[in-house]
Structure formats: C-alpha cells, structure tokens
Amino acid sequence: MTEARSLDARLHHPLPEIRDPAVTLSEISSLRAAGVAAGIKASGRPDVALLVADAPVACAGIFTQNLFPAAPVIVSREHLQANGGMVRAVVVNSGNANACTGEQGLANAREMCDRVAAAVGCRADEVLVCSTGVIGHALPMDRVRTGIDEAFLALSSEREAGRRLLRAIMTTDAFPKEHGLSLPGARIAGVCKGAGMIHPDMATMLAFVATDARATPAQLRDAIRHIAARSFNAVHVDTHPSTNDTFLLLATAGVEVPFERLQREVTDVAGHLAWLIARDGEGATKVTTIQVTGARDHAAARNVADTIAHSALVRTALFGNDPNWGRFVSQVGNSKAVRSVAGLRCTLQGVTVFENEAPTSFDRAALSAAMRAENLVMEIGLTEGDGEAMLMTSDLGYRYVEVNAEYTT
C-alpha cells in the first residue's frame, strides 16, 4: 500500500499558482475578444475565438519551421505579406489543427478569413487565422461557420472577454496561460496555449501579445525575433516542434512609449507566458532554467543548453529531485559546440556540484529538497568565450507518458 500511495502522489500534476493579470487581452485599447463553443471539440468546451480591432493595427508574426506547415500558417503568412503588417482580426479554432489536409484545408482556412472579413467589414487579407488540435482531420466547417458568427456577436472589450478567448484556444493545457502589465500610459497583455510538442524554434503553441503603445509593422518585425528568442523559442518540453506554431504581436498605436522600453516589457510578458508553457509540460512539476555562459559564442551556448534539455535522463533526474550532476555534466560533453570541458562548472540552485574536473562536496539531501522548488536554476559555466544562452525546460514524469499515450484514443 505504501508503494501504491507513493506512485499516486508522483502521478499527481501540481498546478502553479494562477495570478490575476493586471491587464487582459480585451482590455488593450481598440481590441475586442470572444470565445465560444461551436462543437468542434467532443468535450463541448469553447473552441472558436475571435480578436477584432476597431481599425487596422500593426502586426508581426513568426511561425513554425516545420516543413509541413498547417493550412492556417500558410494563409496567415500570405496575408501578412499582402497587408504589409496591418490587420483587423485574428480567428482561431481549437480541437482540429487543419494540418496535413491538402487543398481543402487551405480552402477552409481562407473561408474562415472571408467569413470574418465579411462580418467585420474589411479585406480578407486583413484577417489572420490559426488552428490547433489533432492533425490530419478536415475541419467541420458547418460548426466553424456557426462559431465565427456567434463569436462575432459576442465580441466585447470587457475584462473577461480576453479570458473567454483564451479558454477557446486551449487543448491539452492544464491551466490558462495569460499575463499583462501596465506602463505609464500604455498596457501590454498576452495569452498563449501549449503544453506538449514543445521545442525551440516554436512549439505546439499559439501566442497572441498586444499593446496599445505605438509601433510600426517594421518595428514589430525587427523586434519579434529578439522577443521570441528570450521566450517562445527558449522553451523546451519534448523536442517535437509542431505544424501550427504561431506567435503574433500587435500594437494598436495609441500611446507613445520609447520603443526600447516597450520591447523590453513585451519580452518580459512573453517570457512569463513561455515559462507557463514549460511549467505545464503535460505533467511537469517544475521549470528548470538552464543558463550557459563562457561558450565560444551565443550559438554554441544555445547548443549546450539544447543538448542538456534534450536528455530524458536529465529531465527524469529533475523530476526526481536528484542532484545527479553526472547526467548534467556528461551532456555538456556531448555537445558538438564544445571543444574543451577543462574549466566546466555546474551549479544547481546556487550550489556548485562540479568544478575543476571533479565533483564538489555538498549536502545531497539539502540540495534535493531545494530542487523541489517550482523554479530551478541550472548554471553551466565554460571558459571558451563570451557566449551565453538561456533555455527553460520542464521535468519529465509519469503524467507526460499518460497524457500522450491517450491523446487520440
């Protein structure tokens, strides 16, 4: 009985504390949001979302690098090219990825944009479209059409409207992911979904971040990759990028804020959203931030962080709160970007566990207890240059296997 109770406890997926954001997406000036249940999901949960601006707003986006981009990714890329980065609306469905669906999938994604454009009163290329869910199934367009019509009628700028949008984009998420903050005279808010099929260079995620500060499409295009590098492209769950990954950044051009400061604050919002993705991790109990310094260059540092995060042995040790420095250090030696590990130092939660080519003396029980924290920091120090990188990864436990073994069955 003791063993069974212990296993039950470790199968438990403790959720993080969900804090009320200062601002929700629908509270950004000029934006209205909605989320409705159209019957796409068998569960009956909300599955069609709409975000509409009162006038065209600046927008930039980055998308999956998978060679099988979903139909909505193809259409949204085309529309951002055609509209010069000025959009009126974003329409999203969950429960069906509309990926690997051929010409019919493209036609369905375009029809979603057409229907929203007709309701809003704008050009179809001013509408972007996203989908998330199971791959390889045709969209039930009768339900999608009904959902779009109902979402348009439900559009609101009230605080809860942004949360209704968020609930309508979720799939395997164990909890809602949102964050927002207020600056003097301006606000930033964002939502995202994602818990599995997560790897740098985007993941099975949709993320929408908006501000009522002033910015041009060109400024957003220049900034979005830097922002993603510190957030959505710095999160790892299971080394499996998806077909639908989309990150959209919008600015409604209401308030003047120094752009450097705006970019820094947007990066903080996006970084918190990315942390929530790693924290969900389909059964994760913690987020480990891997900080690499002293590599030959930034790319080499990123390679080291990736190599560590890719190891199932590393991530199961993190799940078990095991300060097994041998797993962590040996993975550094597996990185092709490292020429010498002579000066390698490894630190966990501020405790140095390896340096000078040998383990240090540390209290294993105390460090194991410290590793139970929701935020764990692993520092890897090299002596080859000035390269540095940061990557957030989830631990790997029993619940991850359970979720993904039963995903489509």
C-alpha positions in Angstrom: 0.0 0.0 0.0 2.8 2.4 0.8 4.3 1.9 -2.7 0.9 2.4 -4.3 0.3 5.6 -2.4 3.8 6.9 -3.4 3.1 6.2 -7.0 -0.2 8.0 -6.9 1.5 11.0 -5.3 4.0 11.2 -8.1 1.4 10.9 -10.8 -0.2 14.0 -9.4 0.3 17.1 -11.5 0.6 20.0 -9.1 -0.6 23.2 -10.8 1.2 26.6 -10.3 -0.4 29.5 -8.5 -2.5 31.3 -11.1 -2.2 35.1 -10.5 -4.8 37.6 -11.7 -3.1 39.6 -14.5 -3.1 43.4 -14.4 -4.5 43.6 -17.9 -6.2 41.1 -20.1 -6.0 41.0 -23.9 -9.5 42.5 -24.4 -8.6 45.5 -22.2 -6.0 46.7 -24.7 -7.4 49.8 -26.4 -9.2 49.2 -29.7 -9.4 45.4 -29.2 -12.5 43.2 -28.6 -12.4 39.5 -28.0 -14.7 36.5 -27.8 -14.6 32.8 -27.3 -17.5 30.3 -27.9 -18.3 26.6 -28.0 -19.1 25.5 -31.6 -19.0 21.8 -31.1 -15.6 21.2 -32.7 -14.3 19.6 -29.5 -16.1 16.5 -28.4 -15.9 17.7 -24.9 -18.2 20.7 -25.7 -15.6 23.1 -24.4 -15.1 26.5 -26.1 -13.3 26.1 -29.4 -13.7 29.2 -31.6 -12.1 32.5 -30.7 -12.1 35.9 -32.3 -9.9 39.0 -31.7 -11.0 42.2 -33.6 -9.5 45.7 -33.8 -11.6 48.8 -34.3 -9.2 49.8 -37.1 -6.2 48.2 -38.8 -3.4 47.7 -36.3 0.3 46.9 -36.7 1.2 43.2 -36.5 4.2 40.9 -36.9 4.2 37.2 -36.7 6.6 34.2 -36.6 5.5 30.7 -37.4 6.6 27.1 -37.3 9.7 26.0 -39.2 8.2 22.5 -39.7 8.2 21.5 -43.4 4.6 20.5 -43.0 3.1 23.9 -42.1 -0.6 23.8 -41.4 -3.1 25.5 -43.8 -3.7 28.4 -41.4 0.0 29.1 -41.1 0.3 29.2 -44.9 -2.7 31.6 -45.2 -1.5 33.9 -42.3 1.9 34.2 -43.8 0.4 35.1 -47.2 -1.9 37.7 -45.6 0.8 39.4 -43.5 2.8 39.7 -46.8 -0.2 41.1 -48.6 -1.4 43.5 -45.9 2.0 45.0 -45.1 1.6 44.1 -41.4 -1.7 45.9 -40.8 -4.5 43.6 -39.6 -8.1 43.9 -38.4 -8.8 40.4 -36.9 -7.5 37.1 -35.8 -9.7 34.0 -35.9 -8.8 30.8 -34.1 -10.3 27.3 -33.7 -9.1 24.6 -31.4 -9.8 20.9 -31.4 -8.7 20.5 -35.0 -5.3 21.6 -36.4 -6.3 21.8 -40.1 -2.9 20.4 -40.8 -1.9 17.9 -43.5 -5.3 18.5 -45.0 -4.3 19.4 -48.6 -6.1 21.9 -50.8 -9.4 21.5 -48.9 -7.6 22.6 -45.7 -6.3 25.7 -47.5 -9.8 26.5 -48.8 -11.3 26.1 -45.3 -8.7 28.4 -43.7 -9.4 31.0 -46.4 -13.1 30.7 -45.9 -12.6 31.3 -42.2 -10.9 34.6 -43.1 -13.5 35.5 -45.7 -16.3 35.0 -43.2 -14.7 37.1 -40.5 -13.8 39.8 -43.1 -17.5 40.0 -44.2 -18.6 40.4 -40.6 -16.0 43.0 -39.7 -16.1 44.9 -42.9 -12.5 44.6 -44.0 -10.4 42.8 -46.7 -9.9 39.1 -46.3 -6.1 39.6 -46.2 -6.5 41.8 -43.1 -7.6 38.7 -41.2 -5.2 36.1 -39.8 -6.2 32.5 -39.0 -4.9 30.0 -36.5 -5.9 26.4 -35.7 -4.7 23.9 -33.0 -5.6 20.3 -32.2 -5.4 16.9 -33.8 -3.5 16.7 -37.1 -5.0 15.2 -40.3 -8.7 15.8 -39.9 -10.9 18.0 -42.1 -12.5 21.0 -40.3 -16.2 20.6 -39.6 -16.9 23.8 -41.5 -20.6 24.0 -40.6 -19.6 24.2 -36.9 -16.8 26.6 -37.7 -19.1 28.9 -39.5 -21.6 28.9 -36.7 -18.8 29.5 -34.2 -17.5 32.5 -36.1 -20.9 34.1 -36.3 -21.6 33.5 -32.6 -18.1 34.8 -31.7 -18.6 38.0 -33.7 -21.9 38.7 -31.9 -20.2 38.1 -28.5 -17.2 40.4 -29.1 -16.5 42.6 -26.1 -13.8 44.7 -24.5 -14.7 43.7 -21.0 -12.1 42.1 -18.9 -13.5 38.6 -19.1 -13.7 38.6 -22.9 -10.0 38.1 -23.2 -10.2 35.1 -20.9 -13.1 33.6 -22.9 -10.8 33.9 -26.0 -8.1 32.1 -24.0 -10.3 29.2 -23.0 -11.4 28.7 -26.6 -7.8 28.2 -27.8 -6.7 25.7 -25.2 -6.3 21.9 -25.9 -4.3 19.8 -23.5 -3.4 22.8 -21.3 -3.9 22.0 -17.7 -4.4 25.7 -16.8 -4.9 29.0 -18.6 -1.9 31.0 -19.6 -2.1 34.8 -19.6 -0.1 37.8 -18.4 -0.4 41.5 -18.6 1.1 44.7 -17.2 0.5 48.4 -17.2 3.1 51.0 -18.1 2.7 54.7 -17.6 0.1 55.5 -20.3 0.2 52.1 -22.0 -0.6 48.4 -21.4 0.6 45.0 -22.6 -1.3 41.8 -22.4 -0.9 38.3 -23.8 -2.3 34.8 -23.9 -0.9 31.5 -25.1 -1.7 27.8 -25.3 0.7 24.9 -25.3 1.8 22.1 -23.1 3.3 19.4 -25.3 5.2 19.1 -28.7 7.3 21.9 -27.5 10.8 22.7 -28.7 12.8 25.8 -29.5 12.1 27.4 -32.9 8.5 27.4 -31.8 6.3 24.7 -30.5 2.7 23.4 -30.4 1.7 26.8 -29.2 -0.4 29.8 -30.2 0.6 33.1 -28.6 -1.0 36.5 -29.0 0.5 39.5 -27.3 -0.8 43.1 -27.8 0.0 46.6 -26.6 -1.8 49.9 -27.0 1.6 51.6 -27.4 2.6 53.0 -30.8 4.7 50.8 -33.1 5.0 50.3 -36.8 4.9 47.0 -38.5 8.6 47.3 -39.4 9.5 47.9 -35.7 7.5 44.9 -34.7 9.1 42.7 -37.4 12.5 43.8 -36.2 11.7 43.1 -32.5 9.6 39.9 -32.7 12.6 37.5 -33.2 14.5 39.0 -30.4 11.4 38.7 -28.2 10.8 35.1 -29.2 14.5 34.2 -28.6 14.0 35.1 -25.0 10.6 33.5 -24.6 8.8 31.1 -27.0 12.0 30.0 -28.7 13.6 29.4 -25.4 11.2 26.8 -24.0 11.5 23.0 -24.3 9.3 20.1 -23.4 9.7 17.2 -25.7 11.9 18.0 -28.8 8.9 18.0 -31.2 8.0 21.2 -33.0 4.6 21.2 -34.5 2.9 22.2 -37.7 0.7 25.1 -36.4 3.0 27.2 -34.2 2.2 30.9 -34.4 3.2 34.0 -32.3 1.5 37.2 -33.2 2.5 40.6 -31.8 0.1 43.5 -32.3 0.3 47.3 -31.5 -2.8 49.4 -31.6 -0.8 52.7 -31.9 -2.5 54.6 -29.1 0.4 55.8 -26.8 4.0 56.9 -27.4 6.5 54.7 -25.4 10.2 54.6 -26.1 10.5 51.5 -28.3 13.5 50.0 -26.5 11.5 50.0 -23.2 8.4 48.7 -25.0 10.4 45.8 -26.4 11.9 45.0 -23.0 8.5 45.0 -21.4 6.9 42.9 -24.1 9.8 40.4 -23.8 9.0 40.1 -20.1 5.3 39.4 -20.8 6.2 36.8 -23.5 8.9 35.3 -21.2 6.3 34.7 -18.5 3.9 33.1 -20.9 6.7 30.8 -22.2 7.5 29.9 -18.6 3.9 28.9 -18.1 4.1 26.6 -21.2 7.2 24.9 -19.7 5.5 24.7 -16.3 2.5 22.9 -17.8 4.6 20.4 -19.8 1.9 17.8 -19.8 2.6 16.6 -16.3 5.5 18.8 -15.3 6.2 19.7 -11.7 8.8 22.4 -12.2 10.6 24.6 -14.7 14.4 24.4 -15.0 16.1 27.4 -16.4 19.4 26.3 -18.0 21.8 29.2 -18.1 25.0 28.7 -20.1 27.9 31.1 -20.0 31.5 31.1 -21.3 30.8 29.3 -24.6 32.6 30.1 -27.8 29.7 32.2 -29.0 25.9 32.5 -28.4 25.1 29.8 -30.9 27.4 27.4 -29.1 25.9 28.3 -25.7 22.5 27.6 -27.1 23.6 24.2 -28.5 24.9 23.3 -25.0 21.5 24.2 -23.4 19.7 22.3 -26.1 21.8 19.2 -25.6 21.1 19.2 -21.8 17.4 19.8 -22.2 17.1 17.0 -24.8 18.2 14.3 -22.4 15.5 12.2 -20.9 17.9 11.2 -18.2 18.5 14.8 -17.2 14.8 15.6 -17.1 13.8 12.5 -15.1 16.5 13.4 -12.6 14.9 16.8 -12.4 11.5 15.2 -11.8 13.0 13.0 -9.1 14.8 16.0 -7.4 18.0 14.1 -7.9 21.2 16.2 -7.9 22.7 13.7 -10.3 25.5 16.0 -11.6 27.0 13.2 -13.7 24.0 13.3 -16.1 24.2 17.1 -16.4 27.9 17.4 -16.9 28.2 14.4 -19.3 25.6 16.1 -21.6 27.8 19.1 -21.9 30.5 16.8 -23.2 28.1 15.5 -25.8 27.6 19.0 -27.3 29.4 19.4 -30.7 29.8 23.1 -29.9 32.2 22.5 -27.0 35.9 22.0 -27.6 37.1 21.7 -24.0 35.4 21.0 -20.7 38.5 21.6 -18.7 37.0 24.6 -16.9 33.5 23.3 -16.7 31.4 24.3 -13.6 27.9 23.1 -12.8 25.7 24.8 -10.2 22.2 23.8 -9.1 20.1 26.3 -7.1 23.2 28.2 -6.3 25.1 25.1 -5.1 28.2 24.2 -7.1 28.2 20.5 -7.6 31.1 20.1 -10.1 34.2 22.2 -10.9 37.9 21.7 -11.6 37.1 18.4 -13.4 35.7 16.8 -10.2 32.5 16.8 -8.0 32.4 19.1 -5.0 31.4 18.2 -1.5 27.7 19.2 -1.0 24.7 18.1 1.1 22.8 15.9 -1.3 19.7 15.8 0.9 19.5 19.5 1.3 20.0 20.1 -2.4 17.4 17.5 -3.3 15.0 19.4 -1.1 15.9 22.7 -2.8 15.2 21.1 -6.1 11.6 20.6 -5.2 11.1 24.3 -6.0 8.9 25.3 -8.9 11.7 27.3 -10.3 15.0 25.5 -10.6 18.2 27.1 -12.0 21.0 25.1 -13.5 24.1 27.1 -14.4 26.7 25.7 -16.7 30.0 27.7 -16.9 32.5 27.2 -19.6 35.8 29.0 -20.3 35.9 29.2 -24.1 34.5 32.7 -24.8 31.7 35.2 -24.2 28.8 33.1 -25.5 25.7 32.8 -23.3 22.2 31.4 -23.6 19.1 30.6 -21.6 16.6 27.8 -22.1 13.5 26.8 -20.0 12.7 23.1 -19.8 10.1 21.0 -18.0 10.9 17.9 -16.0 9.8 14.5 -17.3 7.5 12.4 -15.2 4.8 9.7 -15.3 2.0 12.0 -16.3 3.6 13.0 -19.6 3.5 9.4 -20.8 -0.1 9.0 -19.7 -1.3 12.2 -21.5 0.5 11.4 -24.8 -0.3 7.7 -24.8 -4.0 8.5 -24.7 -4.1 11.7 -26.8 -6.1 10.5 -29.8 -7.6 7.4 -28.3 
